[in-house]
Amino acid sequence: MNVAVVHGLFVGIPFGLAALLALLIFPGKGKHPKTYQLTDKWTHAPILWAAVDEVVPGGGHHGHGAAEVIVGGGASGKW
């Protein structure tokens, strides 16, 4: 076997298979929604994010007990 055949078998074929798999796995950018800009009008309905199913240690009473665990934070609306 000459050098070209050895390189073709041990370098060319694995590289070709890797390139083929990469083309199949990563076909490129797909369609995605337009990126929202701050100058655009907001058209999505309001979303309320609340931790209603969250279990708070100590019953969740603020200021009661020495082993109080603070979960989350607050928003004052002042930026």
N, C-alpha and C positions, 0 to 999 in steps of 0.2 A: 504494500500500500504506500502510495506516495503522500506527501505532506498535504496536498490539496484535498485528497479524499478523507484523510484523518480530520482535518479542520472542518470539512463539510459534515462529517458524521457527528463530531463531538461539540462543534460550535454552531454550525449553520442550522442543523435540524432543531436543537433545543431553542435557539433564538427565534426561529420561525414559528415554532409552536407557542412560545411565550408571547410573541407579537400577535398571533392569531387569537389566543385566549384573551389578551388585553383588548383587542378590538371587539370581541364578543361581550366581555364583561363591562367595559367602559365605552359605550357607543358615542359618548359626547353629551353635551348639555341637552336636556329635554326641555319641553315647554314648561314654563313656570309663570305664575301670575306676575303682573306688572308690579314693580317695587313701589311701595307707597312713599310719596314725597310729602313733606309737611305742608307744601303749598296746595296739595290736592284736597278736595272735599272728602271728609270721612263718610263712607257709605255703609259701613258695617254696623249691625245692631250692637247696643251696649252689652258688655259682658261683666257679670258680677263674679269676682273671684273671692270665695269665702271658704274657710276651713271649718265647715259645719260638722264634719265627722271626726274632727281631731279630738283626741283624748288629752286633756290637760292635767298633769299631776297636781294633786292638792285640791281638786274640785274646780279650779279655774277662778277662784275668788281673789281679786286683787287686794293686796295689803293684809291678808289674813294668814297667819302662820309663819313660822320661821323658815320653812323649807319651800318657799315660793319659787316656782320656776316660771320665768317669763317666756312666753311663746309668741313669736312674731313681734310686730312693732306697730306703729301707728303712722298715719299720714296727716299732717296738719294743713296741707294745702298752701303752705307758704314756701315759695321756692326762692 
